[in-house]
Amino acid sequence: IKGDYVPAVSYYRQAYEYAKTDEQSHLMLIIDLNIGIASYYLGEWQKSLDHLQMSIDRINQYSYPEKYSVGYVYKTLSHLALGELENAKKVIDILDRIKTEYQLKELKLHYDLAYALYLKSQNRFIKRAEAQILLRSIIDHEIIDISLTRLAMINMSDLLLEEYGMSKEIIDVVIKKNGILLRDGCRSF
């Protein structure tokens, strides 16, 4: 998938230069958003943050943030990839305020996904369980944005595989301990 983003960024940059000459801020918003998302998938998280912030700054000029608030999800992901949990939480808080103000299902999806991914990054099991619940609700509900539903499914699978791995380790330890106990117990008779 990374290979597709390399030429995409090149095309976006060309389009961006065109949009700048005509001062088409709406087009620049979309291009910044797409460069930010592509940069995230290329592992260029600081570049992703820069372009997403420019996109978000332009969102305020329009009255339909639900179409572009996906930038907040990828901004959260970029902060998490950089290990900046506090900054990720600040982005989520902003998204929460927008979600509360506009009360649209797209904004709820974006908030729930960003928050679930934040919870997934935590070490506590209870937080990761909350992440599973949110991701499950995203997957089970109407598909609003297929790429975000796919992102939710991938992260849910990741959590389930980790859970399975831990469960398998625990079962292996119990079997080993029980085997020793049974073996030792048999000798004592």
WOWO-V472008 format. One record per pair of residues at least 4 apart in sequence whose C-alpha atoms are under 7 Angstrom apart, sorted by the first residue. I is the first residue (numbers start at 1). J is the second residue. Records with the same first field share a line. If there is no record, write none. Layout:
I = J / J
//
This chain:
2 = 6 / 41 / 42
4 = 8
5 = 9 / 38 / 42
6 = 10
7 = 11
8 = 12
9 = 13 / 35 / 38
10 = 14
11 = 15
12 = 16 / 31 / 35
13 = 17
14 = 18
15 = 19
16 = 20 / 28 / 31
17 = 21
18 = 22
19 = 23 / 24 / 27 / 28
20 = 24
24 = 28
25 = 29
26 = 30
27 = 31
28 = 32
29 = 33 / 55 / 58
30 = 34
31 = 35
32 = 36 / 51 / 52 / 54 / 55
33 = 37 / 51 / 52 / 55 / 71
34 = 38
35 = 39 / 48 / 51
36 = 40 / 47 / 48 / 49 / 51 / 52
37 = 41 / 48 / 74
38 = 42
39 = 43 / 44 / 45 / 47 / 48
40 = 44 / 45 / 48 / 78
44 = 48
45 = 49 / 78
46 = 50
47 = 51
48 = 52 / 78
49 = 53 / 75 / 78
50 = 54
51 = 55
52 = 56 / 71 / 75
53 = 57
54 = 58
55 = 59
56 = 71
59 = 65 / 68
65 = 69
66 = 106 / 107
69 = 107 / 110
70 = 74 / 110
71 = 75
72 = 76 / 91 / 95
73 = 77 / 110 / 114
74 = 78
75 = 79
76 = 80 / 88 / 91 / 114
77 = 81
78 = 82
79 = 83 / 84 / 85 / 87 / 88
80 = 84 / 85 / 88
84 = 88
85 = 89
86 = 90
87 = 91
88 = 92
89 = 93
90 = 94
91 = 95
92 = 96 / 111 / 114 / 115
93 = 97
94 = 98
95 = 99 / 111
96 = 100 / 111
97 = 101
98 = 102
99 = 103 / 104 / 107 / 108
104 = 108
105 = 109
106 = 110 / 144
107 = 111
108 = 112
109 = 113 / 138
110 = 114
111 = 115
112 = 116 / 134
113 = 117 / 135 / 152
114 = 118
115 = 119
116 = 120 / 131 / 134 / 135
117 = 121 / 131
119 = 127 / 128 / 131
120 = 127 / 128 / 131
122 = 127 / 128
124 = 128
125 = 129
126 = 130
127 = 131
128 = 132
129 = 133
130 = 134
131 = 135
132 = 136 / 156
133 = 137
134 = 138
135 = 139 / 152 / 156
136 = 140
137 = 141
138 = 149 / 152
139 = 149 / 152 / 153
143 = 149
145 = 149
146 = 150
147 = 151
148 = 152
149 = 153
150 = 154
151 = 155
152 = 156
153 = 157
154 = 158
155 = 159
156 = 160
157 = 161
158 = 162
159 = 163
160 = 164
161 = 165
162 = 166
163 = 167
164 = 168
165 = 169
166 = 170
167 = 171
168 = 172
169 = 173
170 = 174
171 = 175
172 = 176
173 = 177
174 = 178
175 = 179
176 = 180
177 = 181
178 = 182
179 = 183
180 = 184
181 = 185
182 = 186
183 = 187
184 = 188
185 = 189
//
